[in-house]
Amino acid sequence: MTEIEKSIIELIKAMRGARGLTQKDLAEKLNTKQSAIARLENGGRGMTILMLSRIAEACGFEFSVGFKSKYTIKNGLILGPMKASN
């Protein structure tokens, strides 16, 4: 399991916990089984963007995705690595 997957799983657990939801409660909101939530939280099930969005919504959170480029992009072209700013 990658570090990003671990971070996302911890975030899912935290969102669920913040709302006082059990795995079963969340599963009911998502129309799935508690065992599916357990597998997801244990890293045994892959996650899609749609699934993450539905989980966030079910827990009362807004879902958004962001990307940060490691490269300089100008006029739709990748020009090269970003230069460090001082």
Secondary structure, DSSP 8 states (H G I E B T S, - for coil): --HHHHHHHHHHHHHHHHTT--HHHHHHHTTS-HHHHHHHHTT-S---HHHHHHHHHHTT---------SEEEETTEEEEE-----
